[in-house]
Amino acid sequence: MPRFVAQALPPYAEGMRIGLLGGSFNPPHLAHRAISQFALKRLQLDQVWWLVTPGNPLKEHGALRALSERMAAARAVAQDPRIEVSCLESVIRTRYTIDTINFLRRRASGLRFVWIMGADNLAQFHRWQGWRRIAAQVPIAVIDRPPQSFRALAAPAAQALSHYRLPENQAAGLADRRAPAWVFLTGLKLSLSSTRLRNPDGSWKDGR
């Protein structure tokens, strides 16, 4: 593996259960950490990797801060040894989740991955590039984000994948499931979002 690619992958051991949380982290905030810690517990994961994307294909990039800035801020917010921050998508030159998952399944085949997303992302999952292939290759954990619940579960992707949804009480075994498999996790009550923490000019609310 090229050295620069290896450096973009957090340290790991074979057989680990890894949650993948992708996003622009513009800015990162305490809800990202809370979601990660919630997933670590409910899914019985060893680590959660924050994959800081160069840019979300479904969002405007005018207010997007520099990747290095977002990476540094994410590390400052994470503050948990089980949460790793990675710029892998920039290194492998993609903005698409399907490319990232394909890469990780090739290069780290001994790991058991779970893709983590909020209910707001499930609501638009059918717009993601190769979303059916994503669902076919990695189990997915959806974290409830009221008031998005009804919209998310009624969305095209949730309906198309309804037969593969597991009961919430089976969440701890999701990483061991063969995809497609997904679970909708409730109980985390957070409304904080990166959008609400940005000023109209793209600066962050704390003045950065």
C-alpha angles and dihedrals in degrees: 000000000000112000095240090053092048090052090054091056114080116236112276144164127226114271096025120145108232129189116208117210112182127189148116093266088209087180115356112222144180093274089064089056093044092050090049094049090046090052093046090057102038096042095038092235128171095212143358118218118207106213104202105205125216086229140336110246090214096053137066113257100203093101095039114125122220115286092238090053093050092046092053092047091048092053090050092052099042097067093167124104089220092060116079125188118216138181091198095134091057091049094050089040102237139120095192124097093214090061091048093051092047090052095048093047089054099042100035102029093151092066127087109226131197120189111223122205138161122246088253089063093047087057090063099027090112088067094058119106108262094355094162090053090049090054090047094053107041135028113247131218116198116200114211114242109184130246088028096068101096094040091049097048092046093050122111096255095050090049093047091050097039094114090059097052114118126212111263091243089066094058094108090066097047095104089058094051123102111240137283092063131120142171133203110221121204132184103070109107109195129135099177115123137176090241091060091050094057127087119223090260092056096256118130122253094249088062099262 
